Amino acid sequence: MTDAPHLSNDPSQGDWADRMEQAVLDAAIQRAPALGWNSRMVRAACEANGQSPGDEELLFPNGARDLAALLSRRHDDRALAALAEVDPKSLKMRERIARAVSARMEAGAADLEAARRCAAFLTLPTNADLGLKLAWETADQLWNWAGDTATDWNHYSKRAILSGILIPALTMRWFDGRDAAEAFVARRIDNVMAFEKWKAGKDFDAPLRKAADVLSRMRYGAKTDPA
């Protein structure tokens, strides 16, 4: 499911639901090239696993959105499994991010036709929120693998920037091929590194501190030193 855990707290039912979700996802990947990523595909994938409409509603209350989330998270897991063979500390940070994005692109390319249909589904206005959420999830996992430990606003800015790279990079990988996508990622990382170099040493919190000081003076008056 996209947002909520399984409704039952019974571990055995949870295990069944997890297994069935993955089985239905397998069937969806097979059927998406012909049917597209939609409710018809969800029903066909559920029927292939002997699931009634009631079972479908229990497992996938959000329909094709839930399967899109499952597909993205499977690809995330596949990418992380591939990256587990790489020591990120042996690479420069820009190399880590390039390697991580490449691994994620190839993880999805293993289900290329289904990934294309799912990408088209996520571009619909009604699904844009889910696409952004899944990109953020992916960016978070890739940054964690790369060794990011930031806990301040940099934690969020890094993931926002990487999400902005991932969405077009994955789209290019699905529709334009690996070479075009890899070249795009390299250019974007160069842009980000140039920005980080420019940003280094600049105190972006200074305007906020100044504004807070002005507001404090307006409320409490100018601070005077004791005689």
C-alpha positions in Angstrom: 0.0 0.0 0.0 1.2 3.5 -0.5 0.5 5.1 2.8 -0.8 2.7 5.5 0.4 -0.6 6.9 -1.8 -3.7 6.6 -5.1 -3.5 8.4 -4.5 -6.7 10.4 -2.0 -6.9 13.3 -2.0 -10.7 12.9 1.6 -11.6 11.9 0.5 -14.5 9.8 -2.0 -12.4 7.9 0.7 -9.7 7.4 3.0 -12.3 5.9 0.3 -13.6 3.6 -0.5 -10.0 2.5 3.2 -9.2 1.8 3.6 -12.4 -0.2 0.4 -11.8 -2.1 1.4 -8.2 -2.8 4.6 -9.3 -4.4 2.9 -12.1 -6.4 0.4 -9.6 -7.7 3.2 -7.2 -8.6 4.9 -9.9 -10.5 1.7 -10.5 -12.5 1.3 -6.7 -13.0 4.8 -6.4 -14.4 3.9 -9.1 -17.0 0.6 -7.5 -17.9 1.4 -3.8 -17.9 3.0 -3.7 -21.3 -0.3 -4.8 -22.9 -2.8 -3.3 -20.5 -1.1 -0.2 -19.2 -0.8 0.8 -15.6 -4.5 1.2 -14.5 -7.3 -0.5 -12.7 -7.8 -3.0 -15.5 -4.3 -4.2 -15.0 -4.7 -4.4 -11.3 -7.8 -6.6 -11.7 -6.1 -8.9 -14.2 -3.0 -9.2 -11.9 -5.2 -10.1 -8.9 -7.3 -12.6 -10.9 -4.0 -14.3 -12.0 -3.4 -14.9 -8.3 -6.9 -16.1 -7.5 -7.9 -12.9 -5.7 -11.5 -11.7 -5.6 -12.5 -8.0 -6.0 -12.8 -8.0 -2.2 -9.3 -9.3 -1.8 -8.1 -6.7 -4.2 -9.8 -3.9 -2.2 -8.1 -5.2 1.0 -4.6 -5.5 -0.6 -4.7 -2.5 -2.9 -7.2 0.1 -1.6 -5.6 2.7 -3.8 -5.5 0.5 -6.8 -2.8 1.1 -9.4 -1.2 3.7 -7.1 -0.4 1.0 -4.5 1.2 -1.2 -7.2 3.2 1.8 -8.4 4.6 2.2 -4.9 5.4 -1.5 -4.6 7.3 -1.4 -8.0 9.3 1.7 -7.0 10.2 0.1 -3.7 11.2 -3.1 -5.3 13.5 -1.2 -7.6 14.9 0.6 -4.6 15.7 -2.7 -2.9 17.2 -4.1 -6.0 19.5 -1.0 -6.4 20.6 -1.2 -2.8 21.4 -4.9 -3.2 23.6 -4.0 -6.1 25.2 -1.2 -4.2 25.9 -3.4 -1.2 28.9 -4.8 -3.2 30.4 -1.3 -3.5 32.3 0.5 -0.6 31.0 4.1 -0.8 34.0 5.2 1.2 36.3 4.3 -1.7 34.5 6.9 -3.9 34.3 10.6 -3.9 30.9 12.0 -3.0 30.0 12.9 -6.6 31.1 9.3 -7.7 28.9 7.8 -5.0 25.8 9.7 -6.1 26.5 8.9 -9.8 27.0 5.2 -8.9 23.8 5.2 -6.8 21.6 6.8 -9.5 23.0 4.5 -12.1 22.2 1.5 -9.9 18.7 2.7 -9.4 18.2 3.3 -13.2 19.4 -0.2 -14.0 17.3 -1.7 -11.3 14.2 -0.3 -12.9 15.4 -1.1 -16.4 15.1 -4.8 -15.6 11.4 -4.3 -15.8 11.6 -1.8 -18.6 8.2 -2.0 -20.2 6.4 -2.0 -16.9 8.5 0.9 -15.7 7.5 2.8 -18.8 3.8 2.2 -18.2 4.2 3.1 -14.5 6.1 6.3 -15.3 3.4 7.4 -17.6 0.8 6.7 -14.9 2.8 8.8 -12.4 2.9 11.8 -14.7 -0.9 12.1 -14.6 -1.9 15.2 -12.5 -3.8 13.0 -10.0 -0.7 10.9 -9.3 2.0 13.6 -9.3 2.0 13.6 -5.5 2.8 9.9 -5.4 5.6 10.4 -8.0 7.2 13.0 -5.8 6.9 11.0 -2.7 8.5 7.9 -4.3 11.3 10.0 -5.7 12.0 11.4 -2.2 12.0 7.9 -0.8 14.5 6.8 -3.4 16.7 9.8 -2.9 16.7 9.3 0.9 17.8 5.7 0.5 20.6 6.6 -2.0 21.9 9.4 0.3 21.9 7.0 3.3 23.9 4.5 1.3 26.3 7.3 0.2 27.0 8.0 3.9 25.1 11.3 4.4 24.7 12.1 8.1 23.3 15.6 7.8 20.6 16.4 10.3 20.1 20.1 9.6 18.4 21.7 6.6 21.0 20.1 4.3 19.4 16.7 5.0 16.3 18.0 3.2 18.0 20.1 0.5 20.2 17.1 -0.6 17.1 14.9 -1.0 15.2 17.6 -2.8 18.0 18.1 -5.2 18.5 14.4 -5.8 14.8 13.9 -6.3 15.0 16.6 -9.0 17.7 14.6 -10.7 16.1 11.2 -10.3 12.7 12.0 -11.9 14.1 13.1 -15.3 17.0 10.6 -15.2 14.7 7.6 -14.7 12.4 8.9 -17.4 15.3 9.3 -19.8 16.5 5.8 -19.0 13.1 4.3 -19.7 12.5 6.2 -23.0 15.9 7.4 -24.3 18.3 4.7 -23.2 21.2 4.3 -20.8 23.7 6.5 -22.5 21.5 9.5 -22.6 20.4 9.1 -19.0 24.0 8.6 -17.8 25.1 11.8 -19.6 22.2 13.8 -18.2 23.1 12.6 -14.6 26.8 13.5 -15.1 25.8 17.0 -16.2 23.4 17.6 -13.4 25.9 16.4 -10.8 28.4 18.8 -12.2 25.8 21.6 -11.8 25.1 20.5 -8.2 28.8 20.3 -7.3 29.4 23.8 -8.7 26.5 25.1 -6.6 27.9 23.4 -3.5 31.3 25.0 -4.1 29.7 28.4 -4.5 27.6 27.9 -1.4 30.5 26.8 0.8 31.5 29.4 3.4 28.4 31.5 2.9 26.3 32.2 5.9 22.7 31.8 4.7 21.3 32.0 8.2 22.6 35.6 8.7 19.4 37.3 7.2 17.2 35.2 9.5 19.3 36.1 12.5 19.2 39.8 11.5 15.5 39.7 11.1 15.1 38.0 14.5 17.3 40.7 16.1 15.2 43.5 14.5 12.0 41.9 15.7 13.4 41.5 19.2 14.4 45.1 19.3 10.9 46.2 18.2 9.3 44.1 20.9 11.7 44.5 23.8 13.6 47.7 22.9 17.3 48.1 22.4 19.5 46.1 24.7 21.7 48.3 27.0 24.8 47.3 28.8 24.6 47.4 32.6 26.5 50.3 34.2 
